[in-house]
Amino acid sequence: MTDFAHTRTMFDLPEGVIYLDGNSLGPLPRAAKDRVARAIADEWGQMLITGWNKAGWMDLPARVGDRVGRLVGAQPGTVVMGDTLSIKVYQALASALELRPERRVILSDTGNFPSDLYMAEGLCRTLGADYALKTVVPEAVEDAIDDHVAVLMITEVDYRTGRKHDMARLIAKAHAAGALVVWDLAHSAGAIPVDLTGANTDFAVGCSYKYLNSGPGGPAFIYVAPRLADKVRPALSGWLGHEAPFAFDLDYRPGAGIERMRVGTPPVLQLAALDAALDVWDGVDMADLRARSLELQDMFIERVEAACPDLTLATPRDHKSRGSQVSFRHAQGYAIMQALIAEGVIGDFRAPDILRFGFTPLYLSREDVAQAADILCDIMTSGRWDRPEFHTRAKVT
Ligand SMILES: *Cc1c(COP(=O)(O)O)cnc(C)c1O
């Protein structure tokens, strides 16, 4: 059994805060704090440019990629870190489209994160007027897969509602129709068990600053199935994806396998933070994590529904159909969330009316969750949320 009391001690959380926003930005692992301090002082400070070899900076994207890969069911050598998720979405899509030159449609759903849709639109514009992004409501995705679809681009867990797609089923359907698949694991990696190899996906991407706790701006990851890794042409053909970057050839030749998905200089300090943050996972069994996450979610839903009927559950009740977050709707959701944050319970708000709560057993106890629900309901029944200061919108919600 995973010792969640132990993993909790591995995080540096501020006193008096119940953090239900690890789905947006994971908290600081103690090891990351020390590791980054050492990377700055001992590596950057002392080694200067020799750190690329001596401290192994150049190998970090692949080495750390393997550690992330283990958490999403990817074989060693199939995941590499770098850039932000939006960039990785673009790369995966562009490579996938090239593998289906006779088709022109990217299929996605209206529950997808806007950046994924924007990147797809932008890519279609670049490729030409005959390329199109088609979106349908999440429930209609399966039926919309036909032999016009080049690429099915799906975010497994909906960032607003926490609704989860059936990955294996959609992949099987897409492959049967001759389409390729790109899975966005932003709200899956470190949140729920994922088996990329078993599901036979083509491409997958995800970020590290949410459930993997790499810190603000931490790099994204990309997975390419081994059967495709030496076939795909990287659309963003940067020098570090070249077969021999330090030959400084004038022509691009893609590197071996997943290495070709690298673009430019890796974010060494962020990768050091992520590398240390991944130590937390060493003793964690994903099945235990999932079971505890669902237990915490159910507790929260039950308590909130019993004491504050004005909040409407937006997350599916069926365990199979949800990720690791719970969302409620309320027309005054923004102000309610601000009041909650002011009282030490941190979640977030997504327009137009979603209050979002992430459940991360690594550092959240049952007591935390019960207390958070009680504070939320007390704010609702007392009307404390309706103060002018809670209605002022900040830039980041
Ligand atoms: C968080 C998130 C992003 C963010 O992309 P960045 O480029 O890292 O800012 C993209 N897509 C999804 C599905 C997300 O949840």
The ligand as an SDF file (V2000), in Angstrom:
LIG
                    3D

 15 15  0  0  0  0  0  0  0  0999 V2000
   -3.0230   23.1680  -18.9630 C   0  0  0  0  0  0  0  0  0  0  0  0
   -3.3260   22.7920  -20.3680 C   0  0  0  0  0  0  0  0  0  0  0  0
   -2.6350   23.3670  -21.4440 C   0  0  0  0  0  0  0  0  0  0  0  0
   -1.6250   24.4580  -21.2110 C   0  0  0  0  0  0  0  0  0  0  0  0
   -0.7060   24.5620  -22.2430 O   0  0  0  0  0  0  0  0  0  0  0  0
    0.6600   25.3490  -22.0030 P   0  0  0  0  0  0  0  0  0  0  0  0
    1.2410   25.4820  -23.3450 O   0  0  0  0  0  0  0  0  0  0  0  0
    1.4850   24.5250  -21.0560 O   0  0  0  0  0  0  0  0  0  0  0  0
    0.3230   26.6760  -21.3870 O   0  0  0  0  0  0  0  0  0  0  0  0
   -2.9090   22.8940  -22.7210 C   0  0  0  0  0  0  0  0  0  0  0  0
   -3.8400   21.9390  -22.9330 N   0  0  0  0  0  0  0  0  0  0  0  0
   -4.5370   21.3860  -21.9220 C   0  0  0  0  0  0  0  0  0  0  0  0
   -5.5310   20.3160  -22.1960 C   0  0  0  0  0  0  0  0  0  0  0  0
   -4.3160   21.8110  -20.6100 C   0  0  0  0  0  0  0  0  0  0  0  0
   -5.0340   21.2970  -19.6140 O   0  0  0  0  0  0  0  0  0  0  0  0
  1  2  1  0
  2  3  1  0
  2 14  2  0
  3  4  1  0
  3 10  2  0
  4  5  1  0
  5  6  1  0
  6  7  2  0
  6  8  1  0
  6  9  1  0
 10 11  1  0
 11 12  2  0
 12 13  1  0
 12 14  1  0
 14 15  1  0
M  END
$$$$
